[in-house]
Amino acid sequence: MATTARLLSIPALLLLAAAHGAAPAQSRPPIKAGLWEVKQTREMNGQKMPDMGEHLKNMPPEARKRMEEQMRQRGVEMGGGSTTAKLCLSEESLSRDDWTSAGAEHGCKTEILSRSATAWKWRSTCGGQPPTVAEGETRFQGDTGYTTVIDATSNRQGQPHRMHMEMQGKWLGADCGKLKPIVPPKAGGTNKP
């Protein structure tokens, strides 16, 4: 569960690692730069999981404030105590070639299975306990929307665990306001542009 949680817990990083996967430098996702709203649903073994807002709500105030600030520094702003996040994607962040390193600090590797102008498919494998395999697909609705579906499996104490996640991304506009552009984590766990 720990590896699965790391792989899937922060919607922004997973979304971006997934949507941008192992894309080479000359290829970028066919979406606009700017402010995006991302809605997410998750299920574990067929049961709906609590949203990120519920986790934040149950944290001590100091810890919640730190978590929210860390997320903002990574370009994520959670909204309304729900599974809706706002992300800022700049032209530079969309064009980076180091998205494959997202999750590297947890022993994750991503390979692109197929990529076209309308859909990208990938597989991520994470070592650790328990090892986790995730397969996903992002379908682009022009340059202002996308849908990502991810299915992850792991085996914990001899029991299979399956996580299913769906995300809907909608472009809100070119201006991100105070939200900084999201930057993929680099190999070794750093998150500097």
BELCOR-V100314 format. One record per residue. N is the residue number from 1. SS is DSSP state (H for helix, E for strand, C for the rest). PHI is phi in whole degrees, -180 to 180 (none if undefined). PSI is psi in degrees with one decimal (NA if undefined). Layout:
N SS PHI PSI
N SS PHI PSI
This chain:
1 C none -36.8
2 H -61 -44.9
3 H -66 -40.9
4 H -62 -43.5
5 H -62 -43.2
6 H -62 -40.9
7 H -68 -34.3
8 H -119 -2.9
9 C -74 -37.6
10 C -100 107.3
11 H -56 -36.4
12 H -65 -49.7
13 H -66 -42.2
14 H -65 -46.3
15 H -53 -49.6
16 H -73 -38.8
17 H -62 -37.6
18 H -74 -52.5
19 H -67 -26.4
20 H -108 -15.9
21 C 30 -129.3
22 C -101 37.5
23 C -66 132.8
24 C -69 163.4
25 C -55 -35.8
26 C -78 -6.7
27 C -115 136.4
28 C -133 157.0
29 C -61 144.9
30 C -83 52.8
31 C -128 161.5
32 C -79 149.1
33 C -76 154.6
34 E 133 -157.0
35 E -88 128.6
36 E -121 144.7
37 E -108 131.4
38 E -125 122.4
39 E -106 137.2
40 E -132 142.6
41 E -128 145.3
42 E -135 144.7
43 E -132 142.7
44 E -119 120.3
45 C 50 41.9
46 C 83 -3.0
47 E -104 132.4
48 E -62 135.3
49 C -95 150.9
50 C -61 147.9
51 C -78 166.7
52 H -59 -34.3
53 H -60 -36.7
54 H -65 -41.4
55 H -63 -44.9
56 H -64 -40.6
57 H -62 -32.4
58 C -87 -1.4
59 C -83 152.4
60 C -59 148.2
61 H -53 -40.9
62 H -66 -42.7
63 H -67 -40.1
64 H -62 -44.4
65 H -61 -43.7
66 H -61 -45.3
67 H -62 -46.1
68 H -63 -39.4
69 H -67 -42.0
70 H -61 -41.3
71 H -66 -43.1
72 H -61 -40.9
73 H -63 -27.0
74 C -89 -0.5
75 C 94 20.6
76 E -121 132.7
77 E -127 117.4
78 E -79 143.8
79 E -123 135.8
80 C 62 22.5
81 C 64 30.7
82 C -128 -168.2
83 C -92 29.4
84 E -105 130.3
85 E -127 153.3
86 E -111 136.0
87 E -127 144.0
88 E -109 122.1
89 E -117 116.6
90 C -91 165.8
91 H -57 -40.9
92 H -63 -46.2
93 H -67 -33.2
94 H -70 -26.1
95 H -94 -3.0
96 C -66 152.4
97 C -108 10.1
98 C -106 21.9
99 H -64 -25.9
100 H -63 -19.2
101 H -83 -7.9
102 C -59 121.9
103 C 91 -4.6
104 H -60 -33.9
105 H -66 -14.1
106 H -107 14.0
107 C 76 26.9
108 E -95 141.1
109 E -129 141.8
110 E -122 137.5
111 E -129 140.1
112 E -83 129.6
113 E -91 -38.1
114 E -161 155.0
115 E -150 129.7
116 C -137 -177.4
117 C -69 -18.3
118 C -115 -13.8
119 E -157 141.2
120 E -123 136.0
121 E -123 144.1
122 E -151 168.3
123 E -135 132.4
124 E -118 136.2
125 E -122 127.4
126 E -120 129.6
127 C -77 -165.0
128 C 94 -171.5
129 C -117 115.6
130 C -85 156.5
131 C -61 145.7
132 E -134 139.6
133 E -122 129.8
134 E -126 136.0
135 E -120 140.1
136 E -147 166.2
137 E -145 135.3
138 E -114 125.9
139 E -110 126.4
140 E -93 133.0
141 C -104 81.8
142 C 67 -151.1
143 C -103 8.9
144 C -122 12.2
145 E -164 155.2
146 E -157 160.0
147 E -127 130.2
148 E -119 133.4
149 E -125 130.0
150 E -132 133.5
151 E -122 124.4
152 E -122 144.0
153 E -130 145.3
154 E -149 169.3
155 E -129 116.3
156 E -122 123.4
157 C 51 43.4
158 C 77 1.6
159 E -110 131.1
160 E -72 141.2
161 E -125 131.2
162 E -123 129.8
163 E -117 136.9
164 E -123 130.7
165 E -133 140.2
166 E -129 137.5
167 E -132 139.5
168 E -116 121.1
169 E -108 135.2
170 E -134 127.8
171 E -73 129.3
172 E -101 -24.7
173 E 158 169.9
174 C -75 -26.8
175 C -90 122.0
176 C -90 -2.6
177 C 63 -130.4
178 C -86 -7.7
179 C -76 126.1
180 C -77 150.7
181 C -62 141.9
182 C -73 144.1
183 C -127 130.9
184 C -67 143.7
185 C -67 142.4
186 C -89 160.1
187 C -53 140.2
188 C 94 -3.7
189 C 91 4.3
190 C -82 159.5
191 C -135 46.1
192 C -100 143.5
193 C -64 NA
